[in-house]
């Protein structure tokens, strides 16, 4: 039996569809019943509503060990998709608890219950920092603790260390590091925030480069890696390295709205994140832009996917295929 954590999120829900299409027996961890409806919508999107009732739902939380002990009964494979995504420094404690401590709990339970293999969903944010002469990030690029990292990146890196600890203790593991994931079903969350910003008339863009990927490609790679004999490896999943400007313009054109037309230079974003900090203090509101996110928005480094392509001979979808389909539903 397969256990999926984060089953009510973007990756988890699309993974459920794919696993059930392959006639797998699946347990899905959830915290709130109202989130299950979103998963049902994803099954409807794929015309697979008949498979939805085959899910074995288990209420639990990755930070609550007693609930995990129930969820792990008779489980042989685990897809760990649960995580907190936030770039607000005020969420540091919660990020550490969910992303690091929660992953440690999953690893420990996997070992204790004799799980055969664990797939951990990390992020390109947890990959290393290229040296001055380097323009490409690979799975082997060293993490530099002296560089400025968001708390999210630090906790995803810390989560990977917990997974590697499990590997050293005999647990078979694979790690995937997706870029920004686009997929159907979760409005106003994750990548959909980008789409909604453009739809509402976003004016600014930067000259940075980002890695994007479809959720379908992510879950396909995860399943193939779990079926393989690969153990103790991590894989970058990026369908395309694209400039922020080009991505925003593509979205705007598909939505038939005005393109963002003002370049936000480094000094502009430097002022902007400081103003955002001050506003959040005065209004006790969530941060929208931080020093780390401002810096990363100007990065032009690219992410290499040669490793996953060599291992699985995978061909990633182009944005013209999957992103157009998503934008048609806006």
TIFIVO-543812 format. One line per field, with one value per residue: residue in one letter; chain; x, y, z of N, C-alpha, C in turn. Coordinates in steps of 0.1 Angstrom, whole numbers, plus 2048, in hexadecimal, padded with zeros to 3 digits. Layout:
resn <- a;...
chain <- A;...
n.east <- X;...
n.north <- Y;...
n.up <- Z;...
ca.east <- X;...
ca.north <- Y;...
ca.up <- Z;...
c.east <- X;...
c.north <- Y;...
c.up <- Z;...
This chain:
resn <- x;x;x;x;x;x;x;x;x;x;x;x;x;x;x;x;x;x;x;x;x;x;x;x;x;x;x;x;x;x;x;x;x;x;x;x;x;x;x;x;x;x;x;x;x;x;x;x;x;x;x;x;x;x;x;x;x;x;x;x;x;x;x;x;x;x;x;x;x;x;x;x;x;x;x;x;x;x;x;x;x;x;x;x;x;x;x;x;x;x;x;x;x;x;x;x;x;x;x;x;x;x;x;x;x;x;x;x;x;x;x;x;x;x;x;x;x;x;x;x;x;x;x;x;x;x;x;x;x;x;x;x;x;x;x;x;x;x;x;x;x;x;x;x;x;x;x;x;x;x;x;x;x;x;x;x;x;x;x;x;x;x;x;x;x;x;x;x;x;x;x;x;x;x;x;x;x;x;x;x;x;x;x;x;x;x;x;x;x;x;x;x;x;x;x;x;x;x;x;x;x;x;x;x;x;x;x;x;x;x;x;x;x;x;x;x;x;x;x;x;x;x;x;x;x;x;x;x;x;x;x;x;x;x;x;x;x;x;x;x;x;x;x;x;x;x;x;x;x;x;x;x;x;x;x;x;x;x;x;x;x;x;x;x;x;x;x;x;x;x;x;x;x;x;x;x;x;x;x;x;x;x;x;x;x;x;x;x;x;x;x;x;x;x;x;x;x;x;x;x;x;x;x;x;x;x;x;x;x;x;x;x;x;x;x;x;x;x;x;x;x;x;x;x;x;x;x;x;x;x
chain <- A;A;A;A;A;A;A;A;A;A;A;A;A;A;A;A;A;A;A;A;A;A;A;A;A;A;A;A;A;A;A;A;A;A;A;A;A;A;A;A;A;A;A;A;A;A;A;A;A;A;A;A;A;A;A;A;A;A;A;A;A;A;A;A;A;A;A;A;A;A;A;A;A;A;A;A;A;A;A;A;A;A;A;A;A;A;A;A;A;A;A;A;A;A;A;A;A;A;A;A;A;A;A;A;A;A;A;A;A;A;A;A;A;A;A;A;A;A;A;A;A;A;A;A;A;A;A;A;A;A;A;A;A;A;A;A;A;A;A;A;A;A;A;A;A;A;A;A;A;A;A;A;A;A;A;A;A;A;A;A;A;A;A;A;A;A;A;A;A;A;A;A;A;A;A;A;A;A;A;A;A;A;A;A;A;A;A;A;A;A;A;A;A;A;A;A;A;A;A;A;A;A;A;A;A;A;A;A;A;A;A;A;A;A;A;A;A;A;A;A;A;A;A;A;A;A;A;A;A;A;A;A;A;A;A;A;A;A;A;A;A;A;A;A;A;A;A;A;A;A;A;A;A;A;A;A;A;A;A;A;A;A;A;A;A;A;A;A;A;A;A;A;A;A;A;A;A;A;A;A;A;A;A;A;A;A;A;A;A;A;A;A;A;A;A;A;A;A;A;A;A;A;A;A;A;A;A;A;A;A;A;A;A;A;A;A;A;A;A;A;A;A;A;A;A;A;A;A;A;A
n.east <- 808;804;80D;804;80F;805;7EF;7DA;7E4;7F3;807;803;7E7;7E5;7F7;7E9;7D5;7E4;7F0;7DA;7CF;7E1;7DA;7E2;7E1;7D8;7DF;7D5;7E0;7D0;7C7;7B2;790;782;795;797;784;78F;7A1;790;786;79D;79E;787;78E;7A0;78E;78A;77A;76E;782;788;77A;789;79E;7AE;7A8;7BA;7B9;7D1;7F1;811;820;817;81C;80E;7F7;804;80E;7F7;7F0;806;802;805;811;826;834;83D;833;83E;830;827;82B;834;830;83E;84A;84C;85E;853;847;85A;85D;848;84D;864;85B;847;854;86E;86E;856;85D;871;862;853;868;872;85B;859;870;86B;854;85B;85B;85F;869;86E;862;86B;85E;86F;87E;889;893;8A2;8B9;8DC;8F4;900;922;935;93E;92D;90F;8FA;8E5;8E8;8E0;8F6;901;910;902;902;906;90B;8FF;8E2;8C4;8A1;88B;87B;88A;89F;893;889;8A1;8AB;897;89E;8B6;8AD;8A1;8B7;8C4;8B3;8B8;8D3;8CE;8C3;8AC;89B;89C;890;894;883;887;874;86D;85B;83A;820;7FE;7DC;7C1;7C5;7BE;7CB;7E1;804;812;7FC;7F9;80A;7FD;7E5;7EE;7F7;7DF;7D1;7DE;7FA;816;832;852;86F;891;899;89D;889;880;868;84D;836;81C;814;82B;83C;830;830;84C;852;844;851;86B;867;860;877;899;8A8;8B9;8BE;8C2;8BE;8A9;8A7;88A;880;86E;873;889;884;881;875;867;85F;84F;83A;830;827;812;802;7FB;7EC;7D7;7CD;7D1;7E1;804;81E;832;846;867;874;88F;8AE;8B3;89A;88A;898;892;876;873;87B;868;852;858;856;83B;82E;835;828;80D;80A;80A;80C;82C;833;849;86A;88D;89B;88A;889;8A3;8A6;895;8A3;8B6;8C8;8D0;8CE;8BC;8C7;8BB;8C7;8CD;8B5;8AA;8BD;8BB;89F;897;885;86E;866;847;83F;839;825;814;80A;806;7F6;7DF;7D7;7D3;7BE;7A9;7A5
n.north <- 7F4;817;836;857;876;898;897;8A7;8BC;8CD;8BD;8A4;89E;89B;887;872;86D;862;84C;83C;837;825;810;80D;808;820;834;853;86F;888;8A8;8B9;8B6;8C6;8CC;8B6;8B7;8C7;8B5;8A3;8B2;8B3;899;898;8AA;89B;889;872;86C;855;847;854;84C;836;83D;83A;84C;85B;86B;882;890;89B;8A4;898;87D;866;866;860;847;838;83C;830;815;7F6;801;803;813;836;856;875;891;8A7;8C8;8E8;906;924;945;958;966;966;94D;93B;929;917;90D;8FF;8EC;8DD;8D7;8CD;8BF;8B1;8A2;893;883;874;866;857;847;839;829;81B;80D;7FD;805;803;816;839;857;877;898;8B3;8D2;8EA;8FE;8F4;8EB;8F0;90C;91E;923;942;941;92F;926;914;8FF;8E0;8BF;8BA;8D2;8E5;8ED;90C;919;932;943;958;94A;942;93A;926;918;910;8FF;8EB;8E1;8D7;8C4;8B2;8A9;899;885;879;871;85C;84B;844;835;81E;820;820;83B;856;876;893;8B1;8C9;8E5;904;8F9;8F4;8EE;8E0;8E9;8F6;913;934;92B;922;91F;92A;943;953;953;95F;978;984;984;997;9AE;9B1;9C6;9C5;9B5;9A0;99A;981;95D;940;91E;909;8F0;8D6;8C8;8AF;8A4;8A4;891;87A;875;870;858;847;847;83B;822;819;80C;81F;830;845;85D;87E;893;8AD;8BD;8CE;8DC;8F0;90B;92C;94F;966;97C;973;95D;96A;97A;967;95B;972;977;960;963;979;993;9B2;9B3;9B0;9CC;9DC;9DC;9CE;9D8;9CF;9E1;9EB;9D5;9D2;9E7;9E2;9CA;9D2;9E6;9D5;9C6;9DA;9E1;9C9;9C8;9DE;9D9;9C0;9AB;991;989;993;996;98E;992;97D;972;987;98A;971;974;981;970;95E;945;923;904;8E3;8C6;8AF;898;88A;886;875;85E;857;85C;870;887;8A8;8BB;8D7;8F9;904;8EF;8E4;8FB;90C;8FE;8FF;91B;920;91A;92E
n.up <- 800;7F9;808;807;810;816;805;7FE;7F1;7D4;7C6;7D3;7CF;7B3;7B0;7BD;7AA;794;7A0;7A7;78E;786;793;7AE;7D2;7E8;804;811;821;835;842;845;83E;82B;819;809;7F5;7E1;7D7;7CC;7B7;7A7;79E;78F;77B;76C;762;772;787;790;79D;7B4;7CB;7D3;7E3;802;81C;836;854;860;86B;862;876;88C;89D;8A8;897;87F;884;882;867;85A;85B;84B;834;818;806;804;7FB;801;801;810;81D;829;817;818;817;82A;844;85D;860;866;87D;87A;860;865;877;868;84F;855;86E;86A;853;85E;86F;85C;850;866;86D;855;856;86E;868;854;839;816;803;800;7F2;7F0;7ED;7E5;7DE;7C5;7D2;7E6;7DB;7D3;7D4;7B9;7B0;7A9;78E;783;772;772;785;795;7A2;7B0;7B8;7D1;7F1;7FF;81E;825;814;80C;815;812;82E;827;813;823;835;824;81A;832;837;822;82D;842;834;827;83E;845;82F;834;849;83E;830;811;7FA;7E5;7D8;7CB;7BB;7B2;79C;79A;79D;786;785;784;79A;7B3;7BC;7C2;7D0;7D3;7B3;7A6;7B1;7A3;78A;790;798;781;773;781;77A;77C;77D;77D;775;777;76D;772;772;772;77D;76F;770;767;77B;774;768;77E;790;780;77D;798;79E;78B;795;7AE;7A6;79B;7A0;7AC;7C6;7E2;7D4;7C6;7B1;79A;78E;775;75C;74A;748;74C;745;75D;753;739;740;74F;73B;728;737;73A;71F;718;729;71F;729;734;730;749;74C;757;760;77D;78D;79F;7B3;7B7;7C0;7D7;7E6;7E8;7F6;80F;815;816;82C;840;83D;844;85F;86A;864;86C;85A;840;831;810;800;804;80E;804;7F1;7E0;7D7;7CA;7B5;7A1;799;780;77C;770;770;76F;75F;757;765;76D;754;748;759;758;73E;739;72B;72E;730;71C;724;713;710;72A;73A;72B;72A;745;748;737;746;758
ca.east <- 800;80B;809;807;80D;802;7E7;7D0;7EB;7F4;80E;7FC;7DA;7E8;7FD;7DF;7CE;7ED;7F2;7CD;7CE;7EA;7D3;7E8;7D9;7DD;7DA;7D7;7E0;7CA;7C5;7A5;786;77E;79F;795;77B;798;7A7;785;786;7A8;79A;77D;796;7A6;784;78D;772;76B;78D;789;775;792;7A8;7AD;7AC;7BE;7BC;7DD;7FA;81F;827;810;821;803;7EF;80C;80F;7EB;7F1;810;7FF;805;817;833;83A;838;836;83D;82D;823;834;82F;837;83C;856;84B;867;84B;843;866;85B;83E;854;86D;853;841;85D;879;869;84C;864;878;858;850;874;872;851;85D;87A;865;849;861;858;869;86F;868;864;869;85D;876;87C;895;898;8AB;8C5;8E8;8F6;90B;92E;935;940;923;902;8F1;8E4;8E5;8DE;903;905;911;8FA;90B;8FE;90E;8F7;8D5;8BA;895;888;875;895;8A7;88C;888;8AE;8AB;88F;8A6;8C0;8A6;89F;8C4;8C6;8AC;8C0;8DE;8C9;8BF;89F;89D;896;893;890;881;888;86D;86D;84D;831;813;7F4;7CF;7BA;7C8;7BE;7D1;7EC;80F;814;7F0;7FA;810;7F3;7DB;7F4;7F7;7D1;7CD;7E4;808;81E;841;859;87D;898;89D;899;883;87E;85A;84B;828;81A;813;839;841;82B;835;85A;852;840;85B;876;864;860;885;8A3;8B0;8B8;8C7;8C5;8B5;8A8;8A0;87F;87D;86B;878;88F;87E;882;869;860;859;844;82F;82A;820;806;7F9;7F6;7E2;7CB;7C8;7D2;7ED;811;826;83A;851;872;878;89D;8B2;8B1;88B;886;89F;889;869;873;87C;85B;849;85B;850;82C;82A;836;81E;800;80A;805;815;835;831;856;875;89A;8A0;882;88D;8B0;8A5;88E;8AD;8C0;8C7;8D5;8C5;8BC;8CA;8B3;8CD;8CE;8A8;8A9;8C5;8B6;891;894;879;86C;85D;83E;842;82E;81B;80B;803;802;7EB;7D3;7D3;7CF;7B1;79E;7A5
ca.north <- 800;823;841;864;882;8A4;892;8B1;8C7;8CC;8B1;899;89B;896;87A;868;869;85A;83F;834;833;81A;805;80C;80A;82C;83C;862;876;895;8AF;8C0;8B0;8D0;8CC;8AA;8BB;8CB;8A9;89D;8BA;8AF;88C;89C;8B1;890;87F;866;86C;847;842;85B;844;82B;842;837;858;85A;878;882;89B;896;8A8;891;870;85C;864;859;838;831;83D;828;807;7EF;80A;7FE;81E;843;862;87F;89E;8B1;8D2;8F6;90F;932;94D;962;963;963;93F;932;91E;90E;907;8F5;8E1;8D5;8D2;8C5;8B6;8A8;898;889;879;86B;85D;84E;83E;830;81F;813;804;7F5;80A;7FF;821;846;861;884;8A3;8BF;8DE;8EF;908;8EC;8E8;8F8;91A;91D;92D;94E;93D;925;92B;90A;8F8;8D2;8B9;8BA;8DF;8E6;8F7;916;91E;941;94A;95B;941;943;930;91A;911;90A;8F3;8E0;8DB;8D0;8B8;8A8;8A3;88F;87A;873;869;84F;843;83F;82A;813;823;824;848;85E;884;89B;8C0;8D0;8F3;909;8F0;8F9;8E4;8E4;8E6;8FD;921;93D;925;91E;925;931;951;95A;955;969;986;989;986;9A3;9B9;9B3;9CF;9C4;9A9;9A1;994;974;950;936;911;905;8E3;8D2;8BF;8A2;89F;8A1;884;86F;872;86B;84A;83F;846;832;814;815;807;82B;832;84F;868;88A;897;8BA;8BC;8DA;8DA;8FB;917;937;95C;96A;984;96B;955;973;97F;95C;95A;97D;976;956;968;985;99F;9BA;9AE;9B8;9D4;9E3;9D3;9D1;9D6;9CA;9EC;9ED;9CA;9D4;9F1;9DC;9C0;9DA;9EC;9CA;9C3;9E4;9E0;9BD;9CB;9E8;9D4;9B2;9A3;987;98F;990;996;98F;995;971;970;993;986;966;979;986;965;959;937;919;8F7;8D8;8BA;8A4;88B;883;882;86A;853;853;860;878;893;8B1;8C2;8E5;902;906;8E4;8E3;909;911;8F7;905;929;920;918;93A
ca.up <- 800;7F8;810;802;819;80E;7FB;7FA;7EA;7C6;7C1;7D9;7C8;7A5;7B2;7C0;79D;78D;7A7;7A6;780;784;79C;7BB;7DE;7ED;80F;80F;82E;834;84F;845;834;821;80E;801;7EA;7D7;7D1;7C3;7AB;79E;797;785;770;764;75F;77A;793;795;7A5;7C0;7D7;7D7;7EC;810;823;844;85A;868;869;862;883;897;89C;8AA;88B;875;887;87C;859;854;85B;83E;82A;813;7FE;808;7F3;80A;7FA;819;820;829;80E;81C;816;834;84F;869;860;868;886;874;855;86B;87D;85D;844;85A;878;864;84A;867;874;851;84F;871;86B;84A;85B;879;862;849;82B;80C;7FC;802;7E8;7F7;7E5;7EA;7D6;7BF;7DD;7EF;7D4;7D7;7CF;7AF;7B2;7A1;780;77F;76E;773;792;793;7AE;7B7;7BC;7E0;7F9;807;82A;827;80A;811;811;819;838;820;80D;82D;83B;81A;81A;83F;835;81B;835;849;82A;825;84A;843;825;83B;853;837;829;803;7F8;7D9;7DA;7BF;7BD;7A8;79B;79D;797;781;783;786;7A5;7BF;7B9;7CC;7D7;7CA;7A6;7A2;7B5;797;780;795;799;773;76F;787;774;781;774;77E;773;779;762;777;76C;77C;777;770;76D;769;786;76E;766;78B;796;778;781;7A5;79D;784;79E;7B8;7A0;797;7AB;7B0;7D5;7E7;7CA;7C4;7A3;796;785;76F;74D;742;74E;744;74C;763;749;72E;746;752;72E;723;73F;737;712;719;731;718;732;732;735;752;743;75E;766;78B;78F;7AC;7BD;7B9;7C9;7E4;7EE;7E9;801;81C;817;819;83A;848;83D;84C;86D;86D;862;871;84E;83A;828;802;7F9;80D;809;7FD;7E4;7D7;7D1;7C1;7A9;797;795;772;77B;76A;777;766;761;750;76D;76C;746;746;760;754;730;73A;723;735;728;71A;72A;709;711;736;73F;723;72E;752;746;731;751;760
c.east <- 809;805;80D;805;80B;7F8;7DC;7D7;7EC;7FA;807;7F0;7DC;7EF;7F3;7D8;7D7;7EF;7E5;7CB;7D7;7E6;7DB;7DE;7DF;7D6;7DE;7D6;7DA;7C8;7B7;79C;782;788;79E;78D;784;79E;79D;784;791;7A4;790;784;79B;79B;786;785;76F;776;78E;785;77F;79D;7A4;7B2;7AF;7C1;7C8;7E6;808;826;820;813;816;7FA;7F7;80D;803;7EC;7FB;80D;7FE;80A;824;83B;834;83D;833;83C;82A;82E;82D;837;833;84A;856;854;85F;847;84E;863;852;845;85D;866;84D;84B;868;875;85F;852;86B;86E;854;85C;874;867;853;866;873;85B;84E;85D;863;870;867;86C;861;869;864;874;889;89B;8A2;8B8;8D0;8E9;902;916;92D;936;935;915;8F7;8F1;8E1;8E3;8EB;908;905;908;903;903;901;906;8E9;8CB;8AD;893;882;880;89D;8A0;88A;896;8AF;8A3;897;8B1;8BA;8A4;8AC;8C8;8BF;8B3;8CC;8DA;8C2;8B2;8A2;895;899;88E;88E;881;881;86F;85F;843;824;80A;7E6;7CA;7BC;7CA;7C4;7DC;7F7;810;808;7F1;800;805;7E9;7E1;7F4;7E9;7CC;7D4;7F2;80F;82D;846;868;884;89E;898;894;881;86F;858;83C;827;819;821;83F;83D;82F;843;85B;84F;84B;867;874;864;86E;88D;8AB;8AE;8C2;8CB;8BA;8B5;8A1;896;87B;87A;871;87E;88B;87F;875;861;859;84D;838;828;822;812;7FC;7F3;7EB;7D5;7C5;7C7;7DF;7F9;817;831;846;85B;875;887;8A1;8B0;8A2;886;88C;897;87C;869;874;86E;851;84B;854;841;827;82B;82B;810;7FF;805;810;81F;832;83F;860;882;89E;898;886;89A;8AE;89D;897;8B7;8BD;8CD;8CA;8C6;8BD;8C1;8BA;8CD;8C1;8A6;8B1;8C0;8A8;88E;887;879;862;854;842;836;822;810;803;7FE;7F6;7DE;7CD;7CD;7C1;7A6;79D;799
c.north <- 80C;82E;84E;86F;88E;8A1;89C;8BD;8C4;8BF;8A4;894;895;889;86F;863;85F;84C;836;830;827;80E;803;80E;815;831;84A;869;884;89A;8B4;8BA;8B9;8D0;8C0;8AE;8C0;8C0;8A3;8A5;8B7;8A2;88F;8A2;8A6;886;872;866;85F;841;849;853;838;830;83E;843;855;868;878;88E;896;89B;8A1;882;865;85B;85E;84A;831;831;833;819;801;7F7;804;809;82B;84E;86E;88D;8AA;8BB;8DF;8FF;91D;939;959;95E;960;955;936;926;913;906;8FC;8E9;8D8;8CF;8CA;8BB;8AC;89E;88E;87F;86F;861;853;843;834;826;816;809;7FC;7F9;807;80B;82E;850;86F;88F;8AF;8CB;8E3;8F9;901;8E8;8F2;905;919;927;938;94A;933;92B;921;902;8EA;8CC;8B8;8C7;8E1;8F1;8FF;91C;92D;949;94E;951;944;938;924;912;909;8FE;8E8;8D9;8D2;8C3;8AD;8A1;898;883;872;86B;85C;846;83D;834;81F;814;826;831;84D;86C;88B;8A9;8C7;8DF;8F8;900;8F6;8ED;8E8;8E1;8ED;90C;929;937;922;926;92D;940;959;95D;960;977;98C;98C;993;9AF;9BC;9BC;9CC;9B6;9AB;999;986;969;947;929;90D;8F7;8E0;8C8;8B1;89C;89C;893;878;86B;86C;85C;842;83D;83C;823;80F;810;813;82D;83C;85B;873;88E;8A4;8B8;8CA;8D8;8E4;906;923;944;95F;973;97C;962;95E;978;974;95A;966;97C;96B;95A;974;991;9A6;9B3;9B6;9C0;9DC;9DA;9D8;9CE;9D2;9D5;9EE;9E2;9CB;9DD;9EA;9D2;9C7;9E1;9E1;9C6;9CD;9E3;9D4;9C0;9D4;9E2;9C6;9A9;99A;98E;98A;98F;997;991;989;96F;97C;98F;97B;96A;97E;97B;960;94B;92E;90C;8EC;8CC;8AE;897;883;87E;876;85D;84E;855;868;884;89C;8B8;8D1;8ED;904;8FB;8E5;8F1;90F;90B;8FC;913;92A;91F;924;943
c.up <- 800;801;809;80C;811;803;7F6;7F4;7DB;7C1;7C7;7D2;7BA;7A6;7B5;7B3;796;793;7A5;797;77D;78E;7A9;7C6;7E5;7FA;80D;81D;82C;842;850;83A;829;816;805;7F4;7DE;7CF;7C7;7B6;7A1;797;78C;779;767;75F;766;787;799;79E;7B2;7CD;7DB;7E0;7FA;818;832;84A;863;864;86A;86F;88F;895;89E;89E;87F;877;882;86D;853;855;84D;832;825;80B;803;7FE;7FD;803;803;81D;822;820;813;81B;820;840;85C;86B;862;871;880;868;85A;870;872;854;849;864;872;85B;853;86C;869;84F;85A;870;860;84E;865;873;856;83B;822;805;7FF;7F7;7EF;7ED;7EB;7E1;7D0;7C9;7E6;7E8;7D8;7D1;7C6;7B3;7A8;792;77B;77C;76E;780;78F;7A1;7B7;7BC;7CB;7E6;801;812;82C;81D;811;80C;819;824;831;81A;818;833;831;819;827;83E;82D;823;83E;840;828;832;849;839;82C;845;84C;82F;81A;800;7EA;7DD;7CD;7C3;7B2;7A8;79F;795;793;780;787;794;7B2;7BE;7C5;7D5;7CE;7BE;7A1;7A7;7AA;78D;784;795;78B;76F;775;783;779;777;773;77A;776;76E;766;76F;776;775;77A;76C;76F;774;780;76C;774;791;78D;77B;78F;7A5;796;78D;7A9;7B3;79D;7A3;7B0;7BF;7D9;7DE;7CA;7B6;7A2;78C;780;760;745;74B;745;74C;752;75A;73F;734;749;745;727;72A;73B;729;711;71F;72A;721;72F;738;73F;74A;74A;764;774;78C;79D;7B7;7C1;7C3;7D7;7ED;7F1;7F5;80F;81F;81B;828;843;849;845;85B;872;86D;867;866;849;831;81A;7FA;804;806;800;7F0;7DA;7D0;7C6;7B4;79E;793;787;771;776;771;76D;769;75A;757;76B;75E;743;74D;75B;745;72F;730;72A;72B;727;720;720;70A;71E;73C;738;727;73C;750;73F;73B;75A;75D
